[in-house]
Amino acid sequence: MLGDAFLTCAFTDTIVLPERQWIDYWTGKAHDGPMKMKCTFPEDRGGPLFVRAGAIIPTDREGALHRLVSF
């Protein structure tokens, strides 16, 4: 777990999702925990990533933050 909103795994092909609903970040597919499942992810990504349903994920939309900060 990374905080209470992200779940990832490394060096294994299975993951245990805790209770609650989890969204596969790469596919958008929802999974209801608790459950153990096989991990799959796109080849061009670093690994599986699940986000707790309802979590707020701040992002830097198209470099907006970079334009606001002068270096």
Distance bins in CASP14 RR format, pairs under 12 A and 6 or more apart:
PFRMAT RR
TARGET T0000
AUTHOR 0000-0000-0000
RMODE 2
METHOD distances of the structure
MODEL  1
1 7 1 0 1 0 0 0 0 0 0 0 0
1 8 0 0 0 0 1 0 0 0 0 0 0
1 9 0 0 0 0 0 1 0 0 0 0 0
1 15 0 0 0 0 0 1 0 0 0 0 0
1 16 0 0 0 0 0 1 0 0 0 0 0
1 17 0 0 0 0 0 1 0 0 0 0 0
1 18 1 0 0 1 0 0 0 0 0 0 0
1 20 0 0 0 0 0 1 0 0 0 0 0
1 22 0 0 0 0 0 1 0 0 0 0 0
1 49 0 0 0 0 0 1 0 0 0 0 0
1 50 0 0 0 0 1 0 0 0 0 0 0
1 51 0 0 0 0 0 1 0 0 0 0 0
1 52 0 0 0 0 1 0 0 0 0 0 0
1 55 0 0 0 0 0 1 0 0 0 0 0
2 8 1 0 0 1 0 0 0 0 0 0 0
2 9 0 0 0 0 0 1 0 0 0 0 0
2 10 0 0 0 0 0 1 0 0 0 0 0
2 25 0 0 0 0 0 1 0 0 0 0 0
2 49 0 0 0 0 1 0 0 0 0 0 0
2 50 0 0 0 0 0 1 0 0 0 0 0
2 51 0 0 0 0 1 0 0 0 0 0 0
2 52 0 0 0 0 0 1 0 0 0 0 0
2 55 0 0 0 0 0 1 0 0 0 0 0
2 57 0 0 0 0 0 1 0 0 0 0 0
3 18 0 0 0 0 0 1 0 0 0 0 0
3 51 0 0 0 0 0 1 0 0 0 0 0
3 52 0 0 0 0 1 0 0 0 0 0 0
3 55 0 0 0 0 1 0 0 0 0 0 0
4 18 0 0 0 0 1 0 0 0 0 0 0
4 20 0 0 0 0 1 0 0 0 0 0 0
4 22 0 0 0 0 0 1 0 0 0 0 0
4 51 0 0 0 0 0 1 0 0 0 0 0
4 52 1 0 0 1 0 0 0 0 0 0 0
4 54 0 0 0 0 0 1 0 0 0 0 0
4 55 1 0 0 1 0 0 0 0 0 0 0
4 56 0 0 0 0 0 1 0 0 0 0 0
5 18 0 0 0 0 0 1 0 0 0 0 0
5 20 0 0 0 0 0 1 0 0 0 0 0
5 22 0 0 0 0 1 0 0 0 0 0 0
5 23 0 0 0 0 0 1 0 0 0 0 0
5 25 0 0 0 0 0 1 0 0 0 0 0
5 49 0 0 0 0 0 1 0 0 0 0 0
5 50 0 0 0 0 1 0 0 0 0 0 0
5 51 1 0 0 1 0 0 0 0 0 0 0
5 52 1 0 1 0 0 0 0 0 0 0 0
5 53 0 0 0 0 1 0 0 0 0 0 0
5 54 0 0 0 0 1 0 0 0 0 0 0
5 55 1 1 0 0 0 0 0 0 0 0 0
5 56 0 0 0 0 1 0 0 0 0 0 0
5 57 1 0 0 1 0 0 0 0 0 0 0
5 58 0 0 0 0 0 1 0 0 0 0 0
6 18 0 0 0 0 0 1 0 0 0 0 0
6 22 0 0 0 0 1 0 0 0 0 0 0
6 23 0 0 0 0 0 1 0 0 0 0 0
6 25 0 0 0 0 1 0 0 0 0 0 0
6 48 0 0 0 0 0 1 0 0 0 0 0
6 49 1 0 0 1 0 0 0 0 0 0 0
6 50 1 0 0 1 0 0 0 0 0 0 0
6 51 1 0 0 1 0 0 0 0 0 0 0
6 52 1 0 0 1 0 0 0 0 0 0 0
6 55 1 0 0 1 0 0 0 0 0 0 0
6 56 0 0 0 0 0 1 0 0 0 0 0
6 57 0 0 0 0 1 0 0 0 0 0 0
7 15 1 0 0 1 0 0 0 0 0 0 0
7 16 0 0 0 0 1 0 0 0 0 0 0
7 17 1 0 0 1 0 0 0 0 0 0 0
7 18 1 0 0 1 0 0 0 0 0 0 0
7 19 0 0 0 0 0 1 0 0 0 0 0
7 20 0 0 0 0 0 1 0 0 0 0 0
7 21 0 0 0 0 0 1 0 0 0 0 0
7 22 1 0 0 1 0 0 0 0 0 0 0
7 23 0 0 0 0 0 1 0 0 0 0 0
7 24 0 0 0 0 0 1 0 0 0 0 0
7 25 0 0 0 0 1 0 0 0 0 0 0
7 31 0 0 0 0 0 1 0 0 0 0 0
7 33 0 0 0 0 0 1 0 0 0 0 0
7 34 0 0 0 0 0 1 0 0 0 0 0
7 37 0 0 0 0 0 1 0 0 0 0 0
7 39 0 0 0 0 0 1 0 0 0 0 0
7 47 0 0 0 0 0 1 0 0 0 0 0
7 48 0 0 0 0 1 0 0 0 0 0 0
7 49 1 0 0 1 0 0 0 0 0 0 0
7 50 1 0 1 0 0 0 0 0 0 0 0
7 51 1 0 0 1 0 0 0 0 0 0 0
7 52 1 0 0 1 0 0 0 0 0 0 0
7 53 0 0 0 0 0 1 0 0 0 0 0
7 55 0 0 0 0 0 1 0 0 0 0 0
8 15 0 0 0 0 1 0 0 0 0 0 0
8 17 0 0 0 0 0 1 0 0 0 0 0
8 22 0 0 0 0 0 1 0 0 0 0 0
8 24 0 0 0 0 0 1 0 0 0 0 0
8 25 0 0 0 0 1 0 0 0 0 0 0
8 26 0 0 0 0 0 1 0 0 0 0 0
8 39 0 0 0 0 1 0 0 0 0 0 0
8 41 0 0 0 0 1 0 0 0 0 0 0
8 45 0 0 0 0 0 1 0 0 0 0 0
8 46 0 0 0 0 1 0 0 0 0 0 0
8 47 1 0 0 1 0 0 0 0 0 0 0
8 48 1 0 0 1 0 0 0 0 0 0 0
8 49 1 0 1 0 0 0 0 0 0 0 0
8 50 1 0 0 1 0 0 0 0 0 0 0
8 51 0 0 0 0 0 1 0 0 0 0 0
9 15 1 0 1 0 0 0 0 0 0 0 0
9 16 0 0 0 0 1 0 0 0 0 0 0
9 17 0 0 0 0 0 1 0 0 0 0 0
9 36 0 0 0 0 0 1 0 0 0 0 0
9 37 0 0 0 0 0 1 0 0 0 0 0
9 38 0 0 0 0 0 1 0 0 0 0 0
9 39 1 0 1 0 0 0 0 0 0 0 0
9 40 0 0 0 0 0 1 0 0 0 0 0
9 41 0 0 0 0 1 0 0 0 0 0 0
9 46 0 0 0 0 0 1 0 0 0 0 0
9 47 1 0 0 1 0 0 0 0 0 0 0
9 48 1 0 1 0 0 0 0 0 0 0 0
9 49 0 0 0 0 1 0 0 0 0 0 0
9 50 0 0 0 0 1 0 0 0 0 0 0
10 39 0 0 0 0 1 0 0 0 0 0 0
10 41 0 0 0 0 0 1 0 0 0 0 0
10 46 0 0 0 0 1 0 0 0 0 0 0
10 47 1 0 0 1 0 0 0 0 0 0 0
10 48 0 0 0 0 1 0 0 0 0 0 0
10 49 0 0 0 0 0 1 0 0 0 0 0
11 39 0 0 0 0 0 1 0 0 0 0 0
11 46 0 0 0 0 0 1 0 0 0 0 0
11 47 0 0 0 0 0 1 0 0 0 0 0
11 48 0 0 0 0 0 1 0 0 0 0 0
12 36 0 0 0 0 0 1 0 0 0 0 0
12 37 0 0 0 0 0 1 0 0 0 0 0
12 38 0 0 0 0 1 0 0 0 0 0 0
12 39 1 0 0 1 0 0 0 0 0 0 0
12 47 0 0 0 0 0 1 0 0 0 0 0
12 48 0 0 0 0 1 0 0 0 0 0 0
13 36 0 0 0 0 0 1 0 0 0 0 0
13 37 0 0 0 0 1 0 0 0 0 0 0
13 38 1 0 1 0 0 0 0 0 0 0 0
13 39 1 0 1 0 0 0 0 0 0 0 0
13 40 0 0 0 0 1 0 0 0 0 0 0
13 41 0 0 0 0 0 1 0 0 0 0 0
13 47 0 0 0 0 0 1 0 0 0 0 0
13 48 0 0 0 0 1 0 0 0 0 0 0
14 35 0 0 0 0 0 1 0 0 0 0 0
14 36 1 0 1 0 0 0 0 0 0 0 0
14 37 1 0 0 1 0 0 0 0 0 0 0
14 38 1 0 1 0 0 0 0 0 0 0 0
14 39 1 0 0 1 0 0 0 0 0 0 0
14 40 0 0 0 0 0 1 0 0 0 0 0
14 48 0 0 0 0 1 0 0 0 0 0 0
15 22 0 0 0 0 1 0 0 0 0 0 0
15 24 0 0 0 0 0 1 0 0 0 0 0
15 31 0 0 0 0 1 0 0 0 0 0 0
15 33 0 0 0 0 0 1 0 0 0 0 0
15 34 0 0 0 0 0 1 0 0 0 0 0
15 35 0 0 0 0 1 0 0 0 0 0 0
15 36 1 0 0 1 0 0 0 0 0 0 0
15 37 1 0 0 1 0 0 0 0 0 0 0
15 38 0 0 0 0 1 0 0 0 0 0 0
15 39 1 0 1 0 0 0 0 0 0 0 0
15 40 0 0 0 0 0 1 0 0 0 0 0
15 41 0 0 0 0 0 1 0 0 0 0 0
15 47 0 0 0 0 0 1 0 0 0 0 0
15 48 1 0 0 1 0 0 0 0 0 0 0
15 49 0 0 0 0 0 1 0 0 0 0 0
15 50 1 0 0 1 0 0 0 0 0 0 0
16 22 0 0 0 0 0 1 0 0 0 0 0
16 31 0 0 0 0 0 1 0 0 0 0 0
16 33 0 0 0 0 1 0 0 0 0 0 0
16 34 1 0 0 1 0 0 0 0 0 0 0
16 35 1 0 0 1 0 0 0 0 0 0 0
16 36 1 0 1 0 0 0 0 0 0 0 0
16 37 0 0 0 0 1 0 0 0 0 0 0
16 38 0 0 0 0 0 1 0 0 0 0 0
16 39 0 0 0 0 0 1 0 0 0 0 0
16 48 0 0 0 0 0 1 0 0 0 0 0
16 50 0 0 0 0 0 1 0 0 0 0 0
17 23 0 0 0 0 0 1 0 0 0 0 0
17 24 0 0 0 0 0 1 0 0 0 0 0
17 30 0 0 0 0 0 1 0 0 0 0 0
17 31 1 0 1 0 0 0 0 0 0 0 0
17 32 1 0 0 1 0 0 0 0 0 0 0
17 33 1 0 1 0 0 0 0 0 0 0 0
17 34 1 0 0 1 0 0 0 0 0 0 0
17 35 1 0 1 0 0 0 0 0 0 0 0
17 36 1 0 0 1 0 0 0 0 0 0 0
17 37 1 0 0 1 0 0 0 0 0 0 0
17 38 0 0 0 0 0 1 0 0 0 0 0
17 39 0 0 0 0 0 1 0 0 0 0 0
17 48 0 0 0 0 0 1 0 0 0 0 0
17 50 1 0 0 1 0 0 0 0 0 0 0
17 51 0 0 0 0 0 1 0 0 0 0 0
17 52 0 0 0 0 1 0 0 0 0 0 0
17 53 0 0 0 0 0 1 0 0 0 0 0
18 31 0 0 0 0 0 1 0 0 0 0 0
18 32 0 0 0 0 0 1 0 0 0 0 0
18 33 1 0 0 1 0 0 0 0 0 0 0
18 34 1 0 1 0 0 0 0 0 0 0 0
18 35 0 0 0 0 1 0 0 0 0 0 0
18 36 0 0 0 0 0 1 0 0 0 0 0
18 50 0 0 0 0 1 0 0 0 0 0 0
18 52 0 0 0 0 1 0 0 0 0 0 0
18 53 0 0 0 0 0 1 0 0 0 0 0
19 31 0 0 0 0 0 1 0 0 0 0 0
19 32 0 0 0 0 1 0 0 0 0 0 0
19 33 1 0 1 0 0 0 0 0 0 0 0
19 34 1 0 1 0 0 0 0 0 0 0 0
19 35 0 0 0 0 1 0 0 0 0 0 0
19 52 0 0 0 0 0 1 0 0 0 0 0
19 53 0 0 0 0 0 1 0 0 0 0 0
20 30 0 0 0 0 0 1 0 0 0 0 0
20 31 0 0 0 0 1 0 0 0 0 0 0
20 32 1 0 0 1 0 0 0 0 0 0 0
20 33 1 0 0 1 0 0 0 0 0 0 0
20 34 0 0 0 0 1 0 0 0 0 0 0
20 35 0 0 0 0 0 1 0 0 0 0 0
20 50 0 0 0 0 0 1 0 0 0 0 0
20 51 0 0 0 0 0 1 0 0 0 0 0
20 52 1 0 1 0 0 0 0 0 0 0 0
20 53 1 0 0 1 0 0 0 0 0 0 0
20 54 0 0 0 0 1 0 0 0 0 0 0
20 55 0 0 0 0 0 1 0 0 0 0 0
21 28 0 0 0 0 0 1 0 0 0 0 0
21 29 0 0 0 0 0 1 0 0 0 0 0
21 30 1 0 1 0 0 0 0 0 0 0 0
21 31 1 0 0 1 0 0 0 0 0 0 0
21 32 1 0 1 0 0 0 0 0 0 0 0
21 33 1 0 0 1 0 0 0 0 0 0 0
21 34 0 0 0 0 0 1 0 0 0 0 0
21 35 0 0 0 0 0 1 0 0 0 0 0
21 50 0 0 0 0 1 0 0 0 0 0 0
21 51 0 0 0 0 1 0 0 0 0 0 0
21 52 1 0 0 1 0 0 0 0 0 0 0
21 53 1 1 0 0 0 0 0 0 0 0 0
21 54 0 0 0 0 1 0 0 0 0 0 0
21 55 0 0 0 0 0 1 0 0 0 0 0
22 28 0 0 0 0 0 1 0 0 0 0 0
22 29 0 0 0 0 1 0 0 0 0 0 0
22 30 1 0 0 1 0 0 0 0 0 0 0
22 31 1 0 1 0 0 0 0 0 0 0 0
22 32 1 0 0 1 0 0 0 0 0 0 0
22 33 1 0 0 1 0 0 0 0 0 0 0
22 34 0 0 0 0 0 1 0 0 0 0 0
22 35 0 0 0 0 1 0 0 0 0 0 0
22 37 0 0 0 0 1 0 0 0 0 0 0
22 48 0 0 0 0 0 1 0 0 0 0 0
22 49 0 0 0 0 0 1 0 0 0 0 0
22 50 1 0 1 0 0 0 0 0 0 0 0
22 51 1 0 0 1 0 0 0 0 0 0 0
22 52 1 0 0 1 0 0 0 0 0 0 0
22 53 1 0 0 1 0 0 0 0 0 0 0
22 54 0 0 0 0 0 1 0 0 0 0 0
22 55 0 0 0 0 1 0 0 0 0 0 0
23 29 1 0 0 1 0 0 0 0 0 0 0
23 30 1 0 1 0 0 0 0 0 0 0 0
23 31 1 0 0 1 0 0 0 0 0 0 0
23 32 0 0 0 0 0 1 0 0 0 0 0
23 33 0 0 0 0 0 1 0 0 0 0 0
23 48 0 0 0 0 0 1 0 0 0 0 0
23 49 0 0 0 0 1 0 0 0 0 0 0
23 50 1 0 0 1 0 0 0 0 0 0 0
23 51 1 0 1 0 0 0 0 0 0 0 0
23 52 1 0 0 1 0 0 0 0 0 0 0
23 53 1 0 1 0 0 0 0 0 0 0 0
23 54 0 0 0 0 1 0 0 0 0 0 0
23 55 0 0 0 0 1 0 0 0 0 0 0
23 57 0 0 0 0 0 1 0 0 0 0 0
24 30 1 0 0 1 0 0 0 0 0 0 0
24 31 1 0 0 1 0 0 0 0 0 0 0
24 37 0 0 0 0 1 0 0 0 0 0 0
24 38 0 0 0 0 0 1 0 0 0 0 0
24 39 0 0 0 0 1 0 0 0 0 0 0
24 40 0 0 0 0 1 0 0 0 0 0 0
24 41 0 0 0 0 1 0 0 0 0 0 0
24 42 0 0 0 0 0 1 0 0 0 0 0
24 45 0 0 0 0 0 1 0 0 0 0 0
24 47 0 0 0 0 0 1 0 0 0 0 0
24 48 1 0 0 1 0 0 0 0 0 0 0
24 49 1 0 0 1 0 0 0 0 0 0 0
24 50 1 0 1 0 0 0 0 0 0 0 0
24 51 0 0 0 0 1 0 0 0 0 0 0
24 52 0 0 0 0 0 1 0 0 0 0 0
24 53 0 0 0 0 0 1 0 0 0 0 0
25 31 0 0 0 0 0 1 0 0 0 0 0
25 41 0 0 0 0 1 0 0 0 0 0 0
25 42 0 0 0 0 0 1 0 0 0 0 0
25 45 0 0 0 0 1 0 0 0 0 0 0
25 46 0 0 0 0 0 1 0 0 0 0 0
25 47 0 0 0 0 1 0 0 0 0 0 0
25 48 0 0 0 0 1 0 0 0 0 0 0
25 49 1 0 1 0 0 0 0 0 0 0 0
25 50 1 0 0 1 0 0 0 0 0 0 0
25 51 1 0 1 0 0 0 0 0 0 0 0
25 52 0 0 0 0 0 1 0 0 0 0 0
25 53 0 0 0 0 0 1 0 0 0 0 0
25 55 0 0 0 0 0 1 0 0 0 0 0
25 57 0 0 0 0 1 0 0 0 0 0 0
25 59 0 0 0 0 0 1 0 0 0 0 0
26 39 0 0 0 0 0 1 0 0 0 0 0
26 40 0 0 0 0 1 0 0 0 0 0 0
26 41 1 0 1 0 0 0 0 0 0 0 0
26 42 1 0 1 0 0 0 0 0 0 0 0
26 43 0 0 0 0 0 1 0 0 0 0 0
26 44 0 0 0 0 1 0 0 0 0 0 0
26 45 1 0 1 0 0 0 0 0 0 0 0
26 46 0 0 0 0 1 0 0 0 0 0 0
26 47 0 0 0 0 1 0 0 0 0 0 0
26 48 1 0 0 1 0 0 0 0 0 0 0
26 49 1 0 0 1 0 0 0 0 0 0 0
26 50 0 0 0 0 1 0 0 0 0 0 0
26 51 0 0 0 0 0 1 0 0 0 0 0
27 39 0 0 0 0 0 1 0 0 0 0 0
27 40 0 0 0 0 1 0 0 0 0 0 0
27 41 0 0 0 0 1 0 0 0 0 0 0
27 42 0 0 0 0 1 0 0 0 0 0 0
27 45 0 0 0 0 0 1 0 0 0 0 0
27 48 0 0 0 0 0 1 0 0 0 0 0
27 49 0 0 0 0 0 1 0 0 0 0 0
27 50 0 0 0 0 0 1 0 0 0 0 0
27 51 0 0 0 0 0 1 0 0 0 0 0
28 49 0 0 0 0 0 1 0 0 0 0 0
28 50 0 0 0 0 1 0 0 0 0 0 0
28 51 0 0 0 0 1 0 0 0 0 0 0
28 53 0 0 0 0 0 1 0 0 0 0 0
29 37 0 0 0 0 0 1 0 0 0 0 0
29 40 0 0 0 0 0 1 0 0 0 0 0
29 41 0 0 0 0 0 1 0 0 0 0 0
29 48 0 0 0 0 0 1 0 0 0 0 0
29 50 0 0 0 0 1 0 0 0 0 0 0
29 51 0 0 0 0 0 1 0 0 0 0 0
29 53 0 0 0 0 0 1 0 0 0 0 0
30 50 0 0 0 0 1 0 0 0 0 0 0
30 51 0 0 0 0 0 1 0 0 0 0 0
30 52 0 0 0 0 0 1 0 0 0 0 0
30 53 1 0 0 1 0 0 0 0 0 0 0
30 54 0 0 0 0 0 1 0 0 0 0 0
31 37 1 0 0 1 0 0 0 0 0 0 0
31 38 0 0 0 0 0 1 0 0 0 0 0
31 39 0 0 0 0 0 1 0 0 0 0 0
31 40 0 0 0 0 0 1 0 0 0 0 0
31 48 0 0 0 0 0 1 0 0 0 0 0
31 50 1 0 0 1 0 0 0 0 0 0 0
31 51 0 0 0 0 0 1 0 0 0 0 0
31 52 0 0 0 0 0 1 0 0 0 0 0
31 53 0 0 0 0 1 0 0 0 0 0 0
32 50 0 0 0 0 0 1 0 0 0 0 0
32 52 0 0 0 0 0 1 0 0 0 0 0
32 53 0 0 0 0 1 0 0 0 0 0 0
33 50 0 0 0 0 0 1 0 0 0 0 0
33 52 0 0 0 0 0 1 0 0 0 0 0
33 53 0 0 0 0 0 1 0 0 0 0 0
35 50 0 0 0 0 0 1 0 0 0 0 0
37 48 0 0 0 0 1 0 0 0 0 0 0
37 50 0 0 0 0 1 0 0 0 0 0 0
38 48 0 0 0 0 1 0 0 0 0 0 0
39 45 0 0 0 0 0 1 0 0 0 0 0
39 46 0 0 0 0 0 1 0 0 0 0 0
39 47 1 0 0 1 0 0 0 0 0 0 0
39 48 1 0 1 0 0 0 0 0 0 0 0
39 49 0 0 0 0 1 0 0 0 0 0 0
39 50 0 0 0 0 1 0 0 0 0 0 0
40 47 0 0 0 0 1 0 0 0 0 0 0
40 48 1 0 0 1 0 0 0 0 0 0 0
40 49 0 0 0 0 0 1 0 0 0 0 0
40 50 0 0 0 0 0 1 0 0 0 0 0
41 47 1 0 1 0 0 0 0 0 0 0 0
41 48 1 0 1 0 0 0 0 0 0 0 0
41 49 1 0 0 1 0 0 0 0 0 0 0
41 50 0 0 0 0 0 1 0 0 0 0 0
42 48 0 0 0 0 1 0 0 0 0 0 0
42 49 0 0 0 0 0 1 0 0 0 0 0
49 55 0 0 0 0 0 1 0 0 0 0 0
49 57 0 0 0 0 0 1 0 0 0 0 0
51 57 1 0 0 1 0 0 0 0 0 0 0
58 64 0 0 0 0 0 1 0 0 0 0 0
58 65 0 0 0 0 1 0 0 0 0 0 0
59 65 0 0 0 0 1 0 0 0 0 0 0
60 66 1 0 0 1 0 0 0 0 0 0 0
60 67 0 0 0 0 1 0 0 0 0 0 0
60 68 0 0 0 0 1 0 0 0 0 0 0
60 69 0 0 0 0 0 1 0 0 0 0 0
61 67 0 0 0 0 0 1 0 0 0 0 0
61 68 0 0 0 0 0 1 0 0 0 0 0
63 69 0 0 0 0 0 1 0 0 0 0 0
65 71 0 0 0 0 0 1 0 0 0 0 0
END
